[in-house]
Amino acid sequence: MILDLLRHGEPQGGRLYRGNQDDALTEKGWQQMLDSTQNKTWDFIATSPLIRCADFAKHLSTTQHIPCQIFDDLEELGFGDWQGR
């Protein structure tokens, strides 16, 4: 089995200690994800429920006709007082 891990592209708000703050990807972030997945295929997509991950995962699932499942356990941990800074 080959397992590929992809980090999300640039989220709205720029570089922050985001934790489980649920920010969407910027236009640049979407383009980063499109570029990083170009000419690649998978059998299955597992994603965090956070918008910055799940929205692109659903898009990729639809365009490549492969199953996608959201796993709550993949959500990033909160950073407490550091979150959003």
Summary of the structure (lengths in Angstrom):
residues: 85
radius of gyration: 13.2
end to end distance: 37.9
largest distance: 40.4
contacts: 206
relative contact order: 0.25
helix: 36%
strand: 9%
